[in-house]
Amino acid sequence: MFPHQWDADYIAAIRSVLGKEHEIHVLALDTKRLPKSQWPEKVASIQQSVSEIQPDIAILGDDNAFSLMASNRVERKIPVVSRP
């Protein structure tokens, strides 16, 4: 499901701690494989999904996700956690 093992690992860890008590949605920018020219469209798509989901928190998995998505999450008052 995940193209990178580090993504699979940290998402599995989150799921193992939170268990079935919380609904987890994984939305992937996939900027490592997506051409940079397509990033704005992908960001808009994810922002729309986030608006529909209305999450309590957003976990951003890499520098690209943080730089492209964090300010929008903060504007919407969604707490942001970035993976080290």
MDAnalysis code that builds the backbone (N, CA, C; Angstrom):
import MDAnalysis as mda
import numpy as np

u = mda.Universe.empty(252, n_residues=84, atom_resindex=np.repeat(np.arange(84), 3), trajectory=True)
u.add_TopologyAttr("name", ["N", "CA", "C"] * 84)
u.add_TopologyAttr("resid", np.arange(1, 85))
u.add_TopologyAttr("resname", ["MET", "PHE", "PRO", "HIS", "GLN", "TRP", "ASP", "ALA", "ASP", "TYR", "ILE", "ALA", "ALA", "ILE", "ARG", "SER", "VAL", "LEU", "GLY", "LYS", "GLU", "HIS", "GLU", "ILE", "HIS", "VAL", "LEU", "ALA", "LEU", "ASP", "THR", "LYS", "ARG", "LEU", "PRO", "LYS", "SER", "GLN", "TRP", "PRO", "GLU", "LYS", "VAL", "ALA", "SER", "ILE", "GLN", "GLN", "SER", "VAL", "SER", "GLU", "ILE", "GLN", "PRO", "ASP", "ILE", "ALA", "ILE", "LEU", "GLY", "ASP", "ASP", "ASN", "ALA", "PHE", "SER", "LEU", "MET", "ALA", "SER", "ASN", "ARG", "VAL", "GLU", "ARG", "LYS", "ILE", "PRO", "VAL", "VAL", "SER", "ARG", "PRO"])
u.atoms.positions = np.array([
    [0.822, -1.199, 0.000],
    [0.000, 0.000, 0.000],
    [0.865, 1.262, 0.000],
    [1.962, 1.263, 0.753],
    [2.817, 2.437, 0.839],
    [4.087, 2.211, 0.025],
    [4.465, 3.189, -0.793],
    [5.645, 3.008, -1.631],
    [6.961, 3.026, -0.849],
    [6.949, 3.585, 0.348],
    [8.173, 3.677, 1.143],
    [7.967, 2.978, 2.485],
    [8.949, 2.197, 2.877],
    [8.843, 1.432, 4.115],
    [8.696, 2.333, 5.335],
    [9.370, 3.496, 5.343],
    [9.272, 4.379, 6.507],
    [7.839, 4.866, 6.711],
    [7.101, 5.062, 5.611],
    [5.692, 5.441, 5.748],
    [4.899, 4.301, 6.376],
    [5.083, 3.108, 5.862],
    [4.382, 1.946, 6.404],
    [4.696, 1.759, 7.881],
    [5.965, 1.966, 8.256],
    [6.377, 1.763, 9.640],
    [5.728, 2.753, 10.600],
    [5.776, 4.047, 10.272],
    [5.226, 5.003, 11.243],
    [3.702, 4.955, 11.277],
    [3.071, 4.641, 10.164],
    [1.609, 4.520, 10.159],
    [1.185, 3.276, 10.948],
    [1.919, 2.186, 10.804],
    [1.635, 0.983, 11.599],
    [1.791, 1.277, 13.087],
    [2.813, 2.047, 13.446],
    [3.025, 2.393, 14.856],
    [1.873, 3.230, 15.392],
    [1.418, 4.187, 14.596],
    [0.283, 5.026, 15.016],
    [-0.958, 4.168, 15.218],
    [-1.213, 3.295, 14.266],
    [-2.390, 2.416, 14.371],
    [-2.287, 1.489, 15.576],
    [-1.081, 1.011, 15.885],
    [-0.925, 0.092, 17.013],
    [-1.196, 0.783, 18.342],
    [-0.894, 2.065, 18.431],
    [-1.126, 2.810, 19.666],
    [-2.582, 3.262, 19.772],
    [-3.118, 3.775, 18.684],
    [-4.482, 4.313, 18.720],
    [-5.548, 3.230, 18.630],
    [-5.190, 2.101, 18.054],
    [-6.130, 0.991, 17.962],
    [-7.368, 1.336, 17.171],
    [-8.429, 0.649, 17.476],
    [-9.684, 0.823, 16.749],
    [-10.559, 1.921, 17.337],
    [-10.053, 2.587, 18.360],
    [-10.826, 3.645, 19.003],
    [-10.867, 4.922, 18.176],
    [-9.978, 5.029, 17.182],
    [-9.873, 6.242, 16.385],
    [-9.898, 5.901, 14.907],
    [-10.519, 6.764, 14.145],
    [-10.559, 6.603, 12.697],
    [-9.324, 7.279, 12.105],
    [-8.577, 6.555, 11.300],
    [-7.346, 7.067, 10.712],
    [-7.502, 7.104, 9.195],
    [-7.242, 8.258, 8.620],
    [-7.259, 8.428, 7.165],
    [-5.838, 8.720, 6.720],
    [-5.386, 8.045, 5.690],
    [-4.052, 8.284, 5.147],
    [-4.225, 8.926, 3.774],
    [-3.739, 10.150, 3.664],
    [-3.782, 10.892, 2.408],
    [-2.342, 11.169, 2.005],
    [-1.928, 10.678, 0.853],
    [-0.526, 10.757, 0.459],
    [-0.312, 11.748, -0.673],
    [0.585, 12.715, -0.443],
    [0.986, 13.620, -1.520],
    [1.832, 12.888, -2.558],
    [2.677, 11.996, -2.098],
    [3.535, 11.188, -2.949],
    [4.447, 12.045, -3.826],
    [5.011, 13.099, -3.243],
    [5.856, 14.022, -4.005],
    [7.172, 13.400, -4.446],
    [7.541, 12.279, -3.857],
    [8.786, 11.620, -4.279],
    [8.635, 11.017, -5.678],
    [7.407, 10.681, -6.058],
    [7.174, 10.072, -7.372],
    [6.398, 10.978, -8.324],
    [5.645, 11.914, -7.784],
    [4.806, 12.792, -8.601],
    [5.629, 13.950, -9.169],
    [5.507, 14.269, -10.457],
    [6.230, 15.420, -11.005],
    [5.829, 16.706, -10.279],
    [6.793, 17.575, -10.052],
    [6.555, 18.809, -9.302],
    [5.426, 19.647, -9.917],
    [5.271, 19.587, -11.218],
    [4.209, 20.347, -11.893],
    [2.813, 19.887, -11.470],
    [2.702, 18.677, -10.930],
    [1.407, 18.140, -10.509],
    [1.131, 18.334, -9.020],
    [2.117, 18.846, -8.283],
    [1.931, 19.031, -6.849],
    [0.760, 19.941, -6.502],
    [0.594, 21.115, -7.149],
    [-0.519, 21.992, -6.758],
    [-1.891, 21.316, -6.878],
    [-2.076, 20.532, -7.917],
    [-3.353, 19.822, -8.090],
    [-3.549, 18.784, -6.992],
    [-2.484, 18.069, -6.643],
    [-2.562, 17.060, -5.590],
    [-2.819, 17.714, -4.235],
    [-2.152, 18.841, -3.976],
    [-2.379, 19.574, -2.725],
    [-3.841, 20.003, -2.626],
    [-4.390, 20.544, -3.703],
    [-5.793, 20.977, -3.702],
    [-6.727, 19.799, -3.437],
    [-6.429, 18.666, -4.022],
    [-7.246, 17.474, -3.816],
    [-7.215, 17.024, -2.355],
    [-6.033, 17.030, -1.770],
    [-5.918, 16.625, -0.367],
    [-6.587, 17.648, 0.544],
    [-6.435, 18.926, 0.243],
    [-7.101, 19.944, 1.053],
    [-8.613, 19.761, 1.023],
    [-9.159, 19.392, -0.121],
    [-10.593, 19.123, -0.224],
    [-10.973, 17.919, 0.646],
    [-10.180, 16.873, 0.578],
    [-10.442, 15.693, 1.403],
    [-10.391, 16.024, 2.885],
    [-9.413, 16.826, 3.286],
    [-9.289, 17.224, 4.689],
    [-10.509, 18.030, 5.114],
    [-11.007, 18.897, 4.240],
    [-12.211, 19.675, 4.551],
    [-13.402, 18.760, 4.793],
    [-13.482, 17.697, 4.015],
    [-14.595, 16.753, 4.168],
    [-14.438, 15.889, 5.421],
    [-13.227, 15.462, 5.699],
    [-12.963, 14.585, 6.850],
    [-13.036, 15.346, 8.167],
    [-12.553, 16.569, 8.189],
    [-12.469, 17.404, 9.394],
    [-11.737, 16.679, 10.535],
    [-10.461, 16.395, 10.323],
    [-9.711, 15.641, 11.332],
    [-9.417, 16.459, 12.584],
    [-9.136, 15.743, 13.657],
    [-8.745, 16.386, 14.915],
    [-7.270, 16.749, 14.912],
    [-6.479, 16.051, 14.101],
    [-5.038, 16.269, 14.032],
    [-4.537, 15.839, 12.652],
    [-3.450, 16.443, 12.206],
    [-2.813, 16.046, 10.945],
    [-1.365, 15.664, 11.239],
    [-0.962, 14.512, 10.751],
    [0.417, 14.065, 10.881],
    [1.037, 14.157, 9.492],
    [2.062, 14.974, 9.370],
    [2.713, 15.188, 8.081],
    [4.014, 14.402, 8.060],
    [4.160, 13.534, 7.048],
    [5.211, 12.533, 7.065],
    [6.564, 12.917, 6.517],
    [6.691, 14.068, 5.859],
    [8.012, 14.450, 5.365],
    [8.076, 15.955, 5.139],
    [9.251, 16.441, 4.745],
    [9.450, 17.880, 4.563],
    [8.521, 18.471, 3.506],
    [8.321, 17.756, 2.395],
    [7.436, 18.273, 1.354],
    [6.005, 18.402, 1.861],
    [5.534, 17.397, 2.556],
    [4.179, 17.470, 3.114],
    [4.066, 18.643, 4.077],
    [5.089, 18.815, 4.906],
    [5.053, 19.917, 5.865],
    [5.033, 21.264, 5.152],
    [5.921, 21.450, 4.189],
    [6.006, 22.754, 3.525],
    [4.774, 23.048, 2.667],
    [4.137, 22.019, 2.128],
    [2.977, 22.226, 1.256],
    [1.650, 22.247, 2.005],
    [1.583, 21.619, 3.164],
    [0.290, 21.439, 3.821],
    [0.152, 22.087, 5.202],
    [1.234, 22.344, 5.897],
    [1.150, 22.771, 7.296],
    [0.408, 24.091, 7.473],
    [0.703, 25.087, 6.663],
    [0.076, 26.393, 6.875],
    [-1.437, 26.319, 6.702],
    [-1.908, 25.517, 5.755],
    [-3.351, 25.365, 5.569],
    [-3.983, 24.685, 6.776],
    [-3.294, 23.699, 7.347],
    [-3.832, 23.013, 8.533],
    [-3.918, 23.986, 9.703],
    [-2.884, 24.795, 9.877],
    [-2.867, 25.752, 10.981],
    [-3.986, 26.773, 10.794],
    [-4.170, 27.262, 9.578],
    [-5.260, 28.211, 9.301],
    [-6.614, 27.612, 9.662],
    [-6.770, 26.333, 9.477],
    [-8.033, 25.657, 9.792],
    [-8.093, 25.202, 11.251],
    [-7.052, 25.553, 12.002],
    [-6.966, 25.223, 13.423],
    [-6.918, 23.713, 13.666],
    [-6.239, 23.000, 12.764],
    [-6.004, 21.577, 12.922],
    [-4.570, 21.413, 13.424],
    [-4.374, 20.864, 14.611],
    [-3.015, 20.670, 15.107],
    [-2.196, 19.822, 14.140],
    [-0.932, 20.179, 13.998],
    [-0.035, 19.495, 13.056],
    [1.109, 18.860, 13.828],
    [1.393, 17.603, 13.480],
    [2.544, 16.883, 13.985],
    [3.361, 16.497, 12.776],
    [4.658, 16.711, 12.851],
    [5.534, 16.328, 11.743],
    [6.418, 15.188, 12.192],
    [6.529, 14.201, 11.362],
    [7.379, 13.049, 11.649],
    [8.835, 13.490, 11.547],
    [9.678, 13.115, 12.524],
    [11.101, 13.512, 12.489],
    [11.840, 12.885, 11.336],
])
